[in-house]
Amino acid sequence: MPFNYGWVVLFAGFCMHLCIGTVYCWGNMTTYATSYLRLTDPNLTYGDTLWVFMSGGLLQAVSMFPGGRLQLRIGQGLTALLGSTLVVGAYLFGSLATTLAPFLLCYGALFGLGTGLVYTCPTTAAVQWLPHRKGLVNGVVVMGFGLGAFCFNFFITAWCNPDHLPEDVVGPDGGRYYSAASGVPGRVPGLLRTMAAAFAVVLALGSLLIRPPPQTAPAPLLGGDDGAPTTPAVAAGGLDAGPSKPPVAQRAAAANADTSCSPGGSLQPAAVTDGADSIGEVPTSRVARSALGWSLLSGFFCTGMGGAYVISTYKTFGEQQTSVALSLAITHLASPRL
């Protein structure tokens, strides 16, 4: 059986998510970045810089929907490349910022926009190549997102604070910060530029490797009216596509044409038939008008708020109890999924 290129797309997606998953490094990064920004504004506190992480999460969520629409227009590869450019620019321009406002716009907002555009590109492409392994595809890609935070936390700590020095300054809020004399804050710009260079290579190569499978040839419906047996269509590159399906854009358009919603608020997918296969699509308008859709949104919002609070503050809180920075970086392994 020919090699399935979907495994290449899956590996590329895993590596790309290792990079964008560093959005969850803020809980560790804030002790160094905030101390660096305090060199310009000594009154700055962790409460002020928390907006960096929150703006990134907000813009990530906002950009994911238009990112999905953009994939239908220019493809997953170009969308991923656009988002990757924003991510690399966020690190690069963030290294030049010395005050909170430009740092928030770069490392926060710009990073969030880029992450939202990149996030689903490798997953949707890999699922098209590996349609019968959806669980594996999603699991591997999301694992990369979580591992990115865990692995790069060690790198961040080793770069900024290799001697594991404790904070030596108490701020106006009672929080502990690093002074310029410790040498820790001055290493932050170099850290961001190094990560920008590494991410530029990984994200660019990953974007170039992401592409959808070739168009499959039409196949008769299994168990058709003529009673003749059928076989799944096999695309070039070893893709076992199963019975042929209409193009993604065509299916989405047909689904959105039916926006009815049952009185009970259930989400019943609209059946779309193209002579080969029947699939279900749930248009956004129907989700927005259903009780189930709003319940899912509310549940995700509440759990996300709790997780964001832990991710962004676990180290600053923990260092009030202990001065061992490395052990707190290790704690971050679990925090993105709390």
Buried (B, 14 or more C-beta within 10 A) or exposed (E): EEEBBBBBBBBBBBBBBBBBBBBBBBBBBBBBBBBBBBBEEEEBBBEBBBBBBBBBBBBBBBBBEEBBEBBBEEBBBBBBBBBBBBBBBBBBBBBEBEEBEEBBBBBBBBBBBBBBBBBBBBBBBBBBBBBEBEEEBEEBBBBBBBBBBBBBBBBBBEBBBEEEBEBEBEBEBEBBBBBEEBBBBBBBBEBBBBBBEBBBEBBBEBBEBBBBBEEBEEBBBEEEEEEEEBEBBBBEBBBBBBBBBBEBEEBBBBBBEBEEBEEEBEBBBBEBEBEBBEBEBBBEEBBEBBEEBEEEEEEEEEEEEEBBEBBBBBBBEBBEEEBEBEEBBBBBBEBBEE
